[in-house]
Amino acid sequence: MSAVLKQVYLLLGFTGVNGYLIGIAIFLWLFVMYRNKWQFTGWYKGKGREKLPRQISLALLVFSLVLVILAPFLDAFS
């Protein structure tokens, strides 16, 4: 995923990208996907399996999107 985003940034004309911000954004997206979808498709049927609240899911996804948008701009200042 990170490689795809970096290629998109290169096509848009950004030479440097903050890789840490992209990594955090991808981790947040995967965390939301696991908690809301993937944990219910496996073999484990024990306790503690519940979805994230809708507001938290939305907040994490919006924060992830903001990190992806800010990644090329914050690398220019470092």
C-alpha positions in Angstrom: 0.0 0.0 0.0 2.8 2.4 0.9 4.5 1.8 -2.5 1.3 2.6 -4.3 0.8 5.8 -2.4 4.4 6.8 -3.0 4.0 6.3 -6.8 0.8 8.4 -6.7 2.8 11.2 -4.9 5.6 10.9 -7.6 3.0 11.3 -10.3 1.6 14.4 -8.6 5.1 15.9 -8.5 6.2 15.4 -4.9 9.8 14.2 -4.6 9.9 13.5 -0.8 7.2 11.8 1.3 7.1 11.3 5.0 7.0 7.5 5.2 6.1 7.4 8.9 2.9 9.3 8.3 1.9 6.9 5.5 2.7 3.9 7.7 0.5 5.2 10.6 -2.3 6.0 8.1 -2.2 2.5 6.7 -2.1 1.0 10.2 -5.2 2.9 11.2 -7.1 1.8 8.1 -6.1 -1.8 8.7 -7.1 -1.6 12.4 -10.6 -0.2 11.5 -11.0 -2.9 8.8 -10.0 -5.7 11.3 -12.3 -4.4 14.1 -15.3 -3.9 11.8 -15.0 -6.7 9.2 -12.2 -9.2 9.4 -12.5 -10.4 13.0 -15.9 -11.8 12.2 -14.8 -13.9 9.2 -12.2 -16.1 11.1 -12.5 -19.2 13.0 -12.4 -17.6 16.5 -15.9 -17.3 18.0 -15.0 -16.2 21.6 -15.9 -13.2 23.7 -14.8 -9.6 23.0 -15.8 -9.6 19.4 -17.6 -6.3 18.7 -17.4 -3.6 16.1 -16.0 -0.2 16.8 -18.6 2.6 17.4 -19.4 4.4 14.2 -18.1 7.8 15.4 -14.7 6.2 16.3 -14.4 4.4 13.0 -15.2 7.6 11.1 -12.8 9.6 13.2 -9.9 7.1 12.7 -10.6 6.9 8.9 -10.7 10.7 8.6 -7.5 11.1 10.6 -5.9 8.5 8.4 -6.9 10.4 5.3 -5.5 13.6 6.8 -2.2 11.9 7.4 -2.1 10.7 3.8 -2.8 14.2 2.5 -0.2 15.8 4.8 2.6 13.3 4.2 4.2 15.0 1.2 3.9 18.5 2.7 5.4 17.6 6.1 8.4 15.9 4.5 9.3 19.2 2.8 9.8 20.9 6.1 12.1 18.3 7.7 
